[in-house]
Amino acid sequence: MTRRRPPQPCRWCGREVSDTPTGRRRQYCRQSCRQRAYEQRTQLAAAGGAALPADAVVLTAEEAATLADRIYQVRCAAEDVATALEEGVEPGELRALCARVLHAAAAADGWR
């Protein structure tokens, strides 16, 4: 029985990377993403890191994926509120859904 590895995002664009049955995991979804990442690495190396603006925020691939997950949770919670409004739910249930949106937004805001 083969264990399936969970899908991972592309290190450049964040799309899901298809898994190969053998060998190392792919890090990029397409050749163009691999090329953009290479260009960025060489530009940073040539400039000694000075190519980034002073106010730039640099995230690791894992941090970016975590942030994307948090934003997705906020979007899902907001969609739940919109659906509940269309269905005419009770005010108490709507309050609970709004609290969930606020909780997800607070978690997404804590990435800094």
N, C-alpha and C positions, 0 to 999 in steps of 0.2 A: 504494500500500500504506500503510495507516494503522498508525502505531506505537501499541501499547497501553501505556498508562501503568500502572505497578504500583499495586495497590490501596493506599489509605492509610486509617489509622484515623480515626474520628471524634475531633475535638479535645476532646469532652466525655466520652464514655463508652468510647471505644476500639473500638467495632464498626467493621466494614469499611464504608466509604462507597462507594456506587455511583458509577461514573464517568459523566459526561455526554459525548456525542460532540463537543460544541462548547462554547466559552466557558471560563470559569474553573472550576477544580476545586471541588467542594463540600467544605466543611470539617466539616460536621456531618451525621450520618446522618438525623436527624429534626428537625422544627421545635422539639420540646420540648428537645432538646439545645442547639440554638442559643439558645433562651430562657434555659436555665439558665446558659449561659456569659455571656450578656448581663447577667443578674442578678448574677452574681459580679463581673463587671468593674465594673458601676456601684456595687455595694456597696463594693468596694475603693477606687474613686475617691472616693466620698463620705466614707469613713472615713480617707482619706489613707494607706491600707495598714495601719492599726492594727487592722482587723477580724481579722487573722490572729493566732492564738496565738503566743506567743514560740517554742514548739518546733515550729511548722509547717514542713514541708518543701515547697517549691514547685518543681515540675518543669515544664520546657517540654514541649510536646506531643511533640517529638522524643525528649527524655529519657524520658518516660513510655512511649513506644512501644518504645524500646530496652530499658527495664527489663522490660516485658511480654514481649519476645522472649526475654530471658535466663531469665525464670521459666518460660516455655514449654519452653525447652531442658532445664531441670532436671526438669520434669514428664515430658517424653518419655524422658529417661535413666532416671528412676525406674520408668516403665512398662516399659522394656526389661528392667530387673532383675527386676521382678515376673513378666514373661513368661518370662524365662530360668529362674527358680525353678520355675515351673509345668511347664516342659518338662524339667527335670532336667539342665541343662547341666553341663559339667565345671567344677571349681573354678577353674581358670585363666581360663576365659572369664568366669566370674562375677566374679572379681577385676578383670578388665579393665572390665567394665560398672560395677562399683562405683567404680572410678577415674574413669570418665567422669562419673558422678553427682557425685563430689566436685569434679571440674574445673568442671562446669557451675555447681555451687553457689558455688564460689569466684568465678567470673566474675560471677554474679548479685549476690553480696555486695559487689562492688567499685563499685557505683553511687554510693556516697556521696562 
